[in-house]
Amino acid sequence: MCAMARPRKPLLSTDRIVETARALVDAEGLAAVSTRRLAAELGVSGPSLYNHFRTKDEILEAVADSVSGQVDLTMFQDGRDWRTALHDWAVSYRAALRDHPNIVPVLARGPGRRPAGLRLADAVYGAMVEAGWPPAQATSIGALMRYFVMGSALGSFAGGFVDDASAYDPADYPHLQQAHLLAEQQEKIDERAFETGLTALLDGLARQYEQVRRSA
């Protein structure tokens, strides 16, 4: 009678380390990630992680790049006009950051050497240049959109108000009598604010674009 084979532990891989680290960051923040904690979560010895990553910072960089890799870039390849493509990209970008807000401070440092981050920057810049924007302005557009999207992901305007009506004494805050209701409408308000700001940005860029075309 043959003995049943003992189940093998899943092999340690770069992807598995990144997925585990990302889950930790999502649940507990950047401070939760350490090689010791990760090794425990993965069921391996600490030194085995060093076959894939030399430092904790390298792991966080990989987590950040995995989030950048979730951003859709197809809108820059399927014939959409530059304004529509920028809008759709910004929505996808914000969705990725909204799902993983704790990694935003790492992403905010810039793409560095991260492949997905560099592909993202390349796609936006390339699409703007191909649409007729001068290279310097295409660079500014990429920076502007990044500032706007990341800023929107760093916190919630509506979520910053407490749901206690007594906190807003009309004698002191005559225009905040409904502020205690903002928190319960957080997602709707933040989405609407993002779309309002994005539309305003794109309207302004469209006016600049007309000037660029006339000059050309």
Backbone bond lengths (Angstrom), bond angles and torsions (degrees), N, CA, C in turn:
res aa  C-N    CA-C-N  psi(-1)  N-CA   C-N-CA  omega(-1)  CA-C   N-CA-C  phi
1 M - - - 1.467 - - 1.531 108.71 -
2 C 1.329 115.33 126.12 1.462 119.66 -175.98 1.525 109.89 -81.18
3 A 1.313 114.42 135.91 1.471 119.18 175.39 1.526 109.18 -73.13
4 M 1.350 116.15 144.05 1.464 120.13 178.19 1.522 109.55 -71.46
5 A 1.317 115.30 137.81 1.466 119.45 179.33 1.522 109.38 -67.93
6 R 1.318 115.75 140.69 1.466 120.14 177.72 1.529 108.85 -72.44
7 P 1.329 117.40 138.09 1.470 119.21 179.53 1.527 110.49 -62.66
8 R 1.303 115.61 135.72 1.464 120.37 -179.81 1.522 109.82 -87.67
9 K 1.313 115.17 145.75 1.459 119.54 173.82 1.531 108.08 -70.19
10 P 1.341 117.54 144.70 1.459 118.84 176.43 1.527 110.32 -57.43
11 L 1.316 116.15 137.30 1.451 119.88 179.54 1.517 110.32 -62.74
12 L 1.315 116.19 141.04 1.451 120.81 177.82 1.528 108.73 -71.74
13 S 1.303 115.71 132.79 1.463 120.74 179.88 1.514 109.04 -140.56
14 T 1.320 115.37 162.85 1.463 120.20 176.95 1.525 110.65 -58.91
15 D 1.320 116.86 -45.13 1.471 120.06 -179.15 1.521 111.55 -61.38
16 R 1.319 116.38 -41.13 1.468 119.53 -178.72 1.527 110.87 -66.81
17 I 1.307 117.17 -38.52 1.466 120.71 177.42 1.525 109.88 -63.44
18 V 1.337 116.09 -45.80 1.469 120.45 -177.87 1.521 110.54 -64.51
19 E 1.333 117.54 -43.00 1.464 120.39 179.66 1.526 111.33 -62.16
20 T 1.323 116.12 -41.15 1.465 119.97 179.90 1.524 110.75 -68.11
21 A 1.321 116.16 -42.64 1.467 120.08 179.07 1.522 110.54 -64.89
22 R 1.317 117.27 -39.91 1.465 120.28 179.08 1.526 110.91 -63.15
23 A 1.316 116.76 -41.32 1.463 120.24 178.23 1.529 110.61 -62.79
24 L 1.327 116.84 -38.78 1.468 120.55 177.84 1.527 111.09 -65.15
25 V 1.330 115.85 -45.14 1.463 119.90 179.51 1.528 110.00 -61.88
26 D 1.318 116.74 -44.75 1.471 120.42 179.82 1.524 111.39 -59.82
27 A 1.331 116.32 -41.86 1.466 120.61 -173.60 1.521 113.15 -81.65
28 E 1.350 116.34 -37.11 1.461 118.72 -169.39 1.527 114.98 -129.61
29 G 1.312 118.02 -6.75 1.457 120.21 179.42 1.513 113.29 97.31
30 L 1.327 115.49 172.91 1.462 121.86 -176.09 1.523 112.57 -61.34
31 A 1.330 116.61 -35.93 1.462 120.21 -176.30 1.525 112.61 -65.09
32 A 1.321 117.07 -18.86 1.476 120.04 -177.76 1.517 112.33 -74.30
33 V 1.328 116.68 -18.02 1.463 119.98 -174.79 1.528 110.62 -86.04
34 S 1.303 115.95 121.76 1.457 123.57 171.66 1.515 106.62 -146.83
35 T 1.315 116.39 158.60 1.466 118.29 -179.81 1.530 110.37 -63.55
36 R 1.307 116.78 -35.28 1.474 119.74 179.57 1.531 110.46 -65.79
37 R 1.335 116.16 -45.62 1.463 119.77 -179.47 1.527 110.56 -65.02
38 L 1.307 116.10 -42.98 1.463 119.73 -179.86 1.526 111.45 -63.00
39 A 1.318 116.11 -42.72 1.460 119.82 179.37 1.528 110.19 -60.16
40 A 1.330 115.87 -41.72 1.461 119.80 179.21 1.531 111.03 -64.54
41 E 1.324 116.80 -42.73 1.459 120.56 179.65 1.527 111.52 -64.25
42 L 1.320 115.50 -34.74 1.465 120.69 -177.38 1.523 113.05 -87.34
43 G 1.333 116.05 -12.18 1.455 120.05 -179.31 1.515 113.30 72.19
44 V 1.341 115.90 35.89 1.468 120.57 179.80 1.518 108.93 -129.78
45 S 1.311 115.91 173.87 1.459 120.06 175.12 1.521 109.52 -82.38
46 G 1.318 115.80 148.25 1.459 120.65 -178.04 1.518 114.13 -53.23
47 P 1.334 119.17 -47.54 1.469 120.53 -177.15 1.526 113.83 -59.32
48 S 1.327 117.82 -24.87 1.464 119.28 -178.10 1.530 111.84 -66.28
49 L 1.346 117.12 -23.57 1.460 120.12 177.56 1.516 111.79 -65.44
50 Y 1.346 115.93 -29.46 1.454 119.71 -176.09 1.518 113.08 -72.07
51 N 1.326 117.11 -7.92 1.461 119.32 172.09 1.524 111.34 -74.25
52 H 1.339 115.67 -14.98 1.466 121.02 -178.13 1.528 112.40 -116.86
53 F 1.310 117.68 -37.73 1.463 122.03 -179.19 1.519 109.22 -136.95
54 R 1.332 115.94 138.36 1.468 119.26 -178.49 1.522 112.57 -82.11
55 T 1.340 116.36 -31.21 1.462 119.89 -175.07 1.525 110.89 -141.58
56 K 1.326 114.89 165.70 1.462 120.96 173.50 1.523 110.77 -60.42
57 D 1.340 117.20 -39.38 1.464 120.16 -179.59 1.525 111.29 -61.03
58 E 1.314 117.26 -37.25 1.461 120.04 177.48 1.526 110.75 -63.93
59 I 1.308 116.31 -37.18 1.470 120.24 178.22 1.527 109.69 -65.11
60 L 1.323 117.33 -45.08 1.467 120.49 -179.73 1.526 111.23 -65.39
61 E 1.331 116.38 -35.84 1.463 119.55 175.89 1.526 110.29 -62.14
62 A 1.330 115.99 -41.07 1.465 120.25 178.94 1.516 111.48 -66.94
63 V 1.331 116.97 -38.21 1.455 120.45 176.27 1.530 109.86 -62.45
64 A 1.329 116.17 -45.32 1.464 120.22 178.95 1.522 110.54 -59.37
65 D 1.323 116.67 -42.25 1.462 119.10 -178.49 1.520 111.60 -68.88
66 S 1.322 116.51 -31.34 1.462 118.93 177.47 1.520 110.95 -65.73
67 V 1.324 116.88 -32.03 1.467 120.74 176.91 1.531 109.63 -73.28
68 S 1.325 117.67 -41.55 1.467 120.28 175.59 1.527 110.46 -58.69
69 G 1.316 115.78 -34.74 1.459 120.15 179.74 1.517 113.93 -67.80
70 Q 1.322 117.57 -13.37 1.468 121.27 178.43 1.529 112.23 -84.15
71 V 1.333 116.54 -9.67 1.465 120.29 -178.10 1.526 109.68 -79.02
72 D 1.313 116.13 129.00 1.460 122.22 179.81 1.532 109.72 -71.52
73 L 1.336 117.10 132.78 1.462 122.09 177.78 1.524 112.17 -120.33
74 T 1.318 117.11 3.98 1.463 119.49 -174.79 1.521 112.61 -65.23
75 M 1.331 117.38 -23.35 1.460 120.36 -178.71 1.528 112.38 -64.49
76 F 1.322 117.04 -18.18 1.458 120.17 177.96 1.527 111.99 -89.80
77 Q 1.323 116.44 0.16 1.461 120.53 -175.56 1.524 113.30 -121.85
78 D 1.321 118.56 -9.85 1.464 120.15 -171.43 1.525 114.30 -108.64
79 G 1.333 116.84 17.18 1.460 119.41 172.87 1.512 116.15 92.40
80 R 1.326 118.08 1.81 1.465 118.81 177.04 1.526 109.92 -65.37
81 D 1.345 116.95 145.39 1.458 119.51 176.80 1.518 109.48 -65.38
82 W 1.328 116.77 161.71 1.466 121.02 -170.87 1.525 112.09 -60.08
83 R 1.347 117.24 -38.29 1.466 119.25 -178.43 1.530 111.18 -67.93
84 T 1.318 117.45 -46.43 1.458 120.70 178.81 1.523 110.63 -62.37
85 A 1.333 115.75 -41.69 1.466 119.86 179.96 1.526 111.10 -62.57
86 L 1.330 116.99 -43.89 1.468 120.13 178.97 1.530 110.73 -62.48
87 H 1.316 116.48 -42.13 1.470 120.47 179.72 1.530 110.21 -61.22
88 D 1.318 116.01 -50.67 1.464 119.81 -175.47 1.526 111.45 -66.84
89 W 1.322 116.08 -36.38 1.463 120.29 176.74 1.524 110.87 -64.94
90 A 1.336 117.02 -44.29 1.466 120.74 -179.51 1.527 111.04 -61.48
91 V 1.328 116.99 -38.81 1.468 120.78 178.48 1.529 110.18 -64.50
92 S 1.326 116.87 -44.01 1.464 120.62 178.94 1.527 111.09 -66.05
93 Y 1.322 116.32 -40.94 1.466 122.09 -179.82 1.529 109.96 -61.79
94 R 1.335 115.88 -46.48 1.466 119.15 -179.25 1.523 110.98 -65.20
95 A 1.325 116.43 -36.94 1.471 119.54 179.97 1.528 110.58 -61.81
96 A 1.337 116.93 -40.74 1.465 120.29 178.91 1.525 110.77 -65.14
97 L 1.325 116.66 -42.34 1.470 120.03 -179.79 1.525 111.54 -70.98
98 R 1.322 116.48 -34.53 1.467 120.35 178.20 1.529 110.73 -64.84
99 D 1.327 116.38 -34.32 1.465 120.29 179.03 1.524 112.28 -75.55
100 H 1.340 116.67 -21.12 1.468 120.92 -177.29 1.537 109.94 -136.92
101 P 1.331 118.06 60.30 1.471 120.41 -172.92 1.522 114.55 -65.30
102 N 1.322 117.43 -27.26 1.467 118.98 -175.52 1.525 113.37 -70.55
103 I 1.333 117.61 -17.36 1.466 119.95 -179.85 1.527 111.71 -91.56
104 V 1.337 117.63 -5.27 1.463 120.90 -176.82 1.533 112.69 -56.93
105 P 1.360 120.23 -40.77 1.474 117.88 178.50 1.524 113.99 -58.43
106 V 1.324 117.75 -30.95 1.472 120.15 176.64 1.522 109.74 -74.08
107 L 1.320 117.37 -43.51 1.457 120.93 178.04 1.525 111.66 -62.05
108 A 1.333 116.09 -32.45 1.466 120.29 -176.60 1.523 112.61 -66.35
109 R 1.318 117.55 -15.43 1.478 119.90 177.94 1.525 111.55 -70.26
110 G 1.307 117.71 -14.96 1.455 121.57 -175.46 1.516 110.65 106.53
111 P 1.336 117.77 170.82 1.461 120.45 -174.37 1.519 114.85 -72.13
112 G 1.336 117.04 -23.39 1.470 118.50 -178.90 1.516 111.15 54.63
113 R 1.342 116.05 -121.87 1.464 121.43 177.70 1.531 112.39 -107.53
114 R 1.324 116.69 12.87 1.463 119.11 -176.73 1.528 111.14 -72.32
115 P 1.335 117.69 123.60 1.468 120.55 -176.05 1.530 114.21 -58.80
116 A 1.331 117.97 -48.59 1.463 119.89 -178.31 1.524 110.98 -65.36
117 G 1.329 116.74 -39.29 1.454 120.58 177.92 1.522 112.08 -63.30
118 L 1.330 116.39 -39.30 1.458 120.60 178.89 1.531 111.01 -70.93
119 R 1.328 117.24 -36.91 1.469 119.29 176.22 1.519 110.78 -63.36
120 L 1.328 115.92 -37.87 1.461 120.68 178.24 1.524 110.21 -62.31
121 A 1.323 116.84 -49.89 1.463 120.76 -179.84 1.525 111.12 -62.13
122 D 1.330 116.16 -40.86 1.459 121.20 -179.75 1.522 111.15 -63.26
123 A 1.339 116.65 -40.89 1.465 120.97 -177.95 1.527 111.33 -65.05
124 V 1.331 116.50 -44.70 1.464 120.27 -178.24 1.528 110.35 -67.02
125 Y 1.311 116.06 -49.57 1.475 120.31 -178.77 1.526 110.35 -61.50
126 G 1.329 116.79 -47.84 1.456 120.42 -178.47 1.512 112.53 -60.03
127 A 1.332 117.03 -41.39 1.463 120.80 -179.27 1.523 111.27 -65.55
128 M 1.335 117.12 -38.33 1.460 119.76 -179.95 1.525 111.11 -68.90
129 V 1.314 117.74 -41.70 1.468 120.95 178.40 1.527 110.00 -64.16
130 E 1.330 116.69 -43.60 1.465 120.18 179.27 1.523 111.85 -64.15
131 A 1.319 117.06 -27.96 1.469 121.12 178.92 1.521 111.90 -77.93
132 G 1.325 117.20 -10.29 1.454 120.15 177.87 1.511 115.64 111.78
133 W 1.330 117.37 1.26 1.461 119.31 175.90 1.527 109.53 -72.83
134 P 1.338 118.08 137.81 1.468 120.04 173.42 1.531 109.56 -60.95
135 P 1.332 118.58 147.74 1.463 121.22 -176.85 1.524 114.53 -51.89
136 A 1.336 117.91 -41.39 1.470 119.90 -178.63 1.522 110.82 -63.85
137 Q 1.335 116.59 -40.71 1.466 119.36 179.64 1.526 111.30 -73.29
138 A 1.325 116.66 -32.70 1.464 119.62 176.08 1.516 110.60 -62.62
139 T 1.334 116.22 -38.91 1.465 120.68 176.25 1.521 110.59 -63.35
140 S 1.333 116.16 -43.58 1.468 120.13 179.99 1.517 111.45 -64.22
141 I 1.328 117.26 -37.40 1.461 120.62 179.13 1.526 110.27 -64.12
142 G 1.337 116.29 -44.24 1.458 119.64 178.15 1.520 111.75 -59.58
143 A 1.340 115.99 -42.61 1.465 120.35 179.56 1.524 110.63 -66.77
144 L 1.327 116.48 -45.41 1.469 121.20 -179.52 1.527 111.31 -58.05
145 M 1.324 116.42 -47.92 1.458 119.73 -178.03 1.523 111.09 -64.59
146 R 1.321 116.06 -38.01 1.462 119.86 179.02 1.527 110.84 -64.17
147 Y 1.343 116.86 -44.15 1.461 120.22 178.05 1.534 110.18 -59.20
148 F 1.318 116.02 -45.63 1.460 120.56 -175.55 1.526 111.66 -65.94
149 V 1.324 116.46 -48.56 1.460 119.51 -176.94 1.521 110.97 -66.23
150 M 1.326 117.05 -45.12 1.464 119.33 -179.47 1.519 111.45 -65.48
151 G 1.320 116.50 -39.72 1.462 119.29 178.20 1.518 111.80 -60.52
152 S 1.334 115.74 -38.17 1.454 119.29 -179.38 1.525 111.93 -69.05
153 A 1.339 115.92 -22.85 1.466 119.96 -177.68 1.527 113.11 -91.42
154 L 1.317 116.91 -12.05 1.471 120.03 -174.81 1.526 113.25 -76.57
155 G 1.301 116.96 -19.82 1.463 118.77 -179.38 1.511 110.60 -171.22
156 S 1.314 115.71 170.71 1.452 121.61 -179.76 1.525 109.70 -112.20
157 F 1.317 116.55 125.18 1.461 120.35 175.65 1.525 109.83 -62.85
158 A 1.331 115.80 -52.58 1.465 120.04 -177.03 1.520 111.57 -63.64
159 G 1.335 116.60 -37.63 1.455 120.45 -178.63 1.512 113.67 -69.54
160 G 1.328 117.08 -9.72 1.454 120.74 -179.11 1.517 114.58 -83.84
161 F 1.331 116.76 -3.03 1.455 121.13 179.63 1.533 109.46 -105.14
162 V 1.319 116.38 133.27 1.470 120.10 179.83 1.520 109.79 -74.93
163 D 1.336 115.71 153.29 1.471 119.92 -177.65 1.527 112.13 -93.11
164 D 1.323 115.82 38.68 1.460 122.66 -179.86 1.526 108.30 -118.68
165 A 1.317 116.28 109.01 1.466 120.64 -176.36 1.523 112.36 -59.48
166 S 1.336 117.44 -28.29 1.466 119.86 -177.70 1.532 112.36 -68.86
167 A 1.335 116.77 -13.13 1.470 119.61 179.60 1.518 111.73 -75.58
168 Y 1.327 116.34 -10.88 1.462 119.94 -174.20 1.534 109.76 -120.94
169 D 1.311 114.82 70.17 1.462 121.24 179.05 1.531 109.08 -60.61
170 P 1.331 117.70 123.01 1.474 119.75 -178.28 1.523 113.69 -60.43
171 A 1.320 116.46 -22.38 1.461 118.47 176.92 1.524 111.50 -67.63
172 D 1.330 115.40 -30.98 1.460 120.14 -179.77 1.529 112.60 -98.55
173 Y 1.326 116.53 -34.61 1.471 121.18 -174.71 1.528 109.11 -131.47
174 P 1.322 116.85 74.13 1.477 120.40 -173.47 1.527 114.05 -64.09
175 H 1.315 118.33 -16.71 1.461 120.07 -176.82 1.534 112.88 -107.75
176 L 1.320 117.01 9.67 1.467 119.92 -177.23 1.531 112.74 -115.41
177 Q 1.319 116.23 31.30 1.460 118.56 -176.28 1.529 113.77 -69.90
178 Q 1.332 117.45 -17.17 1.462 120.66 177.60 1.533 111.85 -107.69
179 A 1.322 116.35 7.33 1.468 119.61 -174.37 1.527 112.73 -63.23
180 H 1.322 116.87 -28.29 1.464 119.19 -179.10 1.529 112.43 -69.12
181 L 1.330 116.84 -11.07 1.466 120.90 179.53 1.528 112.47 -92.98
182 L 1.327 117.07 -8.38 1.463 120.51 -175.05 1.524 112.61 -64.59
183 A 1.332 116.86 -41.81 1.464 120.14 -173.90 1.524 112.35 -59.37
184 E 1.350 116.37 -38.34 1.464 118.59 -177.29 1.527 112.06 -73.56
185 Q 1.335 116.78 -14.58 1.465 121.73 177.18 1.528 110.69 -109.34
186 Q 1.326 116.13 23.37 1.465 121.63 -170.91 1.529 113.49 -52.35
187 E 1.313 116.81 -53.83 1.471 119.35 -175.13 1.517 111.71 -61.63
188 K 1.337 116.90 -45.24 1.460 120.82 -178.70 1.531 111.07 -63.43
189 I 1.333 116.63 -43.81 1.464 120.59 -178.33 1.513 111.06 -66.81
190 D 1.319 116.58 -43.95 1.468 119.78 -179.14 1.520 111.45 -66.43
191 E 1.326 118.07 -38.61 1.464 121.07 177.47 1.523 110.41 -64.03
192 R 1.339 115.92 -43.53 1.462 120.07 -179.52 1.527 110.94 -65.22
193 A 1.331 116.49 -40.18 1.462 119.96 178.76 1.528 110.76 -64.45
194 F 1.337 116.16 -40.68 1.464 119.95 179.17 1.530 110.32 -62.36
195 E 1.322 117.24 -46.36 1.462 120.54 -179.58 1.529 111.28 -65.35
196 T 1.344 116.63 -37.41 1.468 119.85 177.96 1.524 110.72 -62.84
197 G 1.322 116.14 -46.81 1.459 120.27 179.30 1.515 112.50 -66.04
198 L 1.332 116.36 -40.74 1.465 120.29 -179.38 1.524 110.90 -64.66
199 T 1.321 116.52 -42.23 1.468 120.20 177.91 1.520 111.06 -62.75
200 A 1.329 116.62 -42.20 1.465 120.59 179.24 1.524 110.72 -62.86
201 L 1.328 116.80 -42.73 1.470 120.54 177.88 1.524 110.99 -61.26
202 L 1.317 116.20 -47.21 1.461 119.94 -176.84 1.524 111.74 -68.94
203 D 1.331 117.56 -34.36 1.464 120.44 175.37 1.530 110.11 -61.70
204 G 1.332 115.76 -44.69 1.462 119.88 178.93 1.519 111.82 -63.74
205 L 1.321 116.51 -41.44 1.466 120.09 178.66 1.524 110.81 -65.89
206 A 1.330 117.16 -36.83 1.461 120.17 179.26 1.528 110.92 -62.42
207 R 1.323 117.19 -38.28 1.470 120.29 177.42 1.527 110.32 -66.26
208 Q 1.325 116.86 -41.54 1.460 120.01 176.65 1.531 111.25 -63.31
209 Y 1.332 115.14 -37.60 1.461 119.80 -178.18 1.528 110.89 -63.44
210 E 1.328 116.21 -39.57 1.465 119.28 177.51 1.522 110.82 -61.27
211 Q 1.319 116.78 -39.18 1.465 120.23 177.22 1.517 111.28 -64.96
212 V 1.327 115.58 -40.19 1.467 120.44 178.23 1.519 110.49 -61.75
213 R 1.339 116.30 -44.63 1.462 120.22 -178.76 1.526 111.78 -65.45
214 R 1.338 115.52 -39.26 1.467 118.92 178.71 1.530 110.54 -65.39
215 S 1.327 115.24 -40.82 1.476 118.92 179.35 1.514 111.22 -64.95
216 A 1.332 115.75 -36.21 1.470 120.04 -178.88 1.529 110.81 -69.32
